[in-house]
């Protein structure tokens, strides 16, 4: 069941032929190189960049403490983009470039959703792709200029492969063990565009919804806070959590997993039937599935299915700590996909999320904004059309 061609063409203006949307040997080659990147860029190695981006988030929230509410969705978009730029490019995301990039990607998301529906109605692919290319070009030109400059510097001062500075250096030096070839400049642009999309957009979606869910669940929020303070004890508030601290916060990770279960950033994806059999075995029995059939799989439905999850619509983070429920997690929990195509950055995303959420509840009580209800819509990712407004109450006595 390879990725459906619709997946490629809806994302092609933005990420080209990056690993997310291609199949077969093309995917296998790219996956091998990407796996090298995440092996070299260990979680410990990228942690300082994550901590610096989180510190910048806390600084922005401090300056907004006099305001009646904060759009936490917007803040999570900023911090996750900052994390990915710091880890890929080795520098912070600048305010001017972030505004232009976020606006372009927001427009791309809206237009891509409409274009996908119109493609189902058989409108020409080329016409629909042209409607996406203008906004995609803003992002691709920004990334292409950065990559071109880095490659020029590498040509003058070749990098020692054993001492890369950031993820872009690792991508440049990665080699296929069979062909000894590396990514071309165009392929680097495609992969970095994809890593930027996957590394900040999906994480921003899940962190925003997680913060909102915590604001509605004061007991779960306090349990999470107590776990954090059991680690930090009486450290000063300007002392950030360390790499080893994150591994000692199982309830914080369970909170994030539960948010992913209820509000998966990618709420559906499509595949194509490639094998010759015409039968597909599903929970209700066998169904006809001819070659070339389009299949839609929905983590939103699977992760809320009453056959797999007790009280499926309730926010219960402890379910991820209970052994009797653990048997379902392998087969019915797929926010990062499953099998050989599972997201290679899943551990990266979880480390980032636990750090951001732990530092947030350590300093603030998250409270709902009266009269505000997020209006979630599934585009390329799940986002709220009207933002996610929260009130933040500083915990002076604990911070």
Buried (B, 14 or more C-beta within 10 A) or exposed (E): BBBBBBBBBBBBBBBBBBBBBBBEEEBEBBBBBBEBBBEBBEBEBBBEBBBBBBBBBBEEBEEEEEEEBBBBBBBBBBBBBBBBBBBBBBEBBEEEEBEEBBEBBBBBBBBBBEBBEBBEEEEEBEEBBEBBEEBBBBBBEBBBEBBEEBEEEBEEEEBEEEEBEBBBBBBBBBBBEEEEEBBEEEBBBBBBBBBBBBBBBBBBBBBBBBBBBBBEBEEBBEBBBEBBBEBBEEBEBEEBBBBEBBEEBEBBBBBBBBBBBBBBBBBEBBBBBEEEEEEBEEEEEEEEBEEEBEBEBBBBEBBBBEEBBEEBEEBBBEBBEEEEBEEBBEEBBBBBBEEEBEBBBEEBBBBBBBBBBBBBBBBBBBBBBEEBEBEBBBBBBBBBEEBBBBBBEEBEEBE
